[in-house]
Amino acid sequence: MELKETEEGILYLLTKNSPIKGHRPCVDILFKSSNSFANKTLAILLTGMGQDGAEGLEMLFKNGAYTMVQDQKSSVVFGMPKEALKRNCVHFCGNIEELRMKIISSLS
């Protein structure tokens, strides 16, 4: 999955690319594809095993995106959010309800 900014708006693309580090879809690819409009992006990394998404989230963070991750207590598997926190690229960490409230408040 990738996002692409066009004159008509942002398009969501489903690709048939090979898996990246064993992942397809790959969260890192999705996040990296958003980098050109990072300053208009809110990126959230939820529960999951491994490191997928942390590198892309870090890139978005460095380029102006607002980034959030699910907290350990509410995660089934804390691998992906934990890796992002290790990289110091997270603006907010919370449970699903707290993340939802942050999304709503960012829209107003």
matplotlib code that plots the C-alpha trace (Angstrom):
import matplotlib.pyplot as plt

x = [0.0, 1.2, -0.1, 0.6, -0.2, -1.7, -3.4, -6.7, -5.7, -4.0, -4.5, -4.3, -2.5, -2.4, 0.8, 2.0, 5.6, 7.6, 7.5, 9.9, 11.6, 8.9, 6.0, 3.3, 1.7, 4.6, 3.9, 7.3, 6.4, 3.1, 4.7, 7.6, 5.2, 3.7, 7.0, 6.4, 3.4, 4.6, 3.7, 0.0, 0.2, -0.9, 0.6, -0.3, 1.5, -0.6, 0.1, 2.2, 5.2, 8.6, 9.9, 7.8, 6.6, 9.3, 11.7, 8.9, 7.4, 10.8, 11.1, 7.7, 8.4, 11.6, 9.7, 6.9, 4.2, 2.4, 3.1, 1.4, 1.8, -0.3, 0.9, 2.2, -0.7, -3.3, -1.2, -1.5, 2.1, 4.2, 7.0, 6.2, 5.3, 8.2, 10.7, 9.3, 9.6, 13.2, 13.8, 12.4, 10.0, 6.7, 4.7, 2.1, 1.7, -1.6, -4.4, -6.9, -9.4, -6.6, -5.5, -9.0, -9.4, -6.1, -7.4, -10.7, -8.9, -6.5, -9.5, -10.9]
y = [0.0, 3.4, 7.0, 9.4, 13.1, 14.3, 17.4, 15.6, 14.8, 12.0, 8.6, 5.2, 2.7, -1.1, -2.4, -5.9, -5.3, -8.0, -8.2, -6.0, -7.8, -10.4, -7.9, -7.3, -4.9, -3.1, -0.2, 1.3, 1.6, 3.2, 5.7, 6.5, 7.1, 9.9, 11.6, 14.3, 15.6, 14.8, 18.2, 17.4, 13.9, 12.3, 8.8, 6.1, 2.9, 0.3, -3.0, -5.4, -7.7, -6.6, -3.3, -2.7, 1.0, 2.4, 3.5, 5.1, 6.8, 8.2, 9.7, 11.3, 12.6, 14.3, 15.9, 17.4, 14.7, 14.3, 10.8, 8.5, 4.9, 2.6, 2.1, -1.2, -1.8, -1.8, -3.6, -7.3, -7.2, -4.1, -4.6, -2.0, 0.8, 0.0, 0.3, 3.7, 4.9, 3.7, 5.9, 9.0, 9.8, 9.8, 12.8, 10.9, 7.4, 6.1, 3.5, 3.3, 5.7, 8.2, 7.9, 8.4, 11.5, 12.9, 12.3, 14.0, 17.0, 17.3, 17.7, 20.7]
z = [0.0, -0.9, -0.9, -3.7, -3.8, -7.1, -8.4, -7.7, -4.1, -2.3, -3.9, -2.2, -4.3, -3.9, -5.3, -6.1, -5.0, -3.3, 0.5, 2.4, 5.3, 5.0, 5.1, 2.5, 3.1, 4.7, 7.0, 6.3, 2.6, 3.4, 5.8, 3.5, 0.6, 2.7, 3.2, 0.5, 2.4, 5.9, 7.2, 6.5, 8.0, 11.2, 11.4, 13.9, 14.6, 16.5, 18.1, 16.1, 16.1, 15.0, 13.7, 10.6, 10.6, 12.9, 10.2, 8.2, 11.3, 12.1, 8.6, 8.9, 12.3, 11.1, 8.2, 10.2, 10.7, 14.0, 15.1, 17.7, 18.9, 20.9, 24.5, 25.9, 28.2, 25.5, 22.8, 22.1, 20.9, 21.7, 19.2, 16.5, 18.9, 21.2, 18.3, 17.4, 21.0, 21.0, 18.0, 19.8, 17.0, 18.8, 19.8, 21.7, 23.2, 24.5, 24.5, 21.7, 23.3, 24.0, 20.4, 19.2, 21.2, 19.8, 16.3, 17.0, 18.6, 15.7, 13.3, 15.1]

ax = plt.figure().add_subplot(projection="3d")
ax.plot(x, y, z, "-o")
ax.set_aspect("equal")
plt.show()
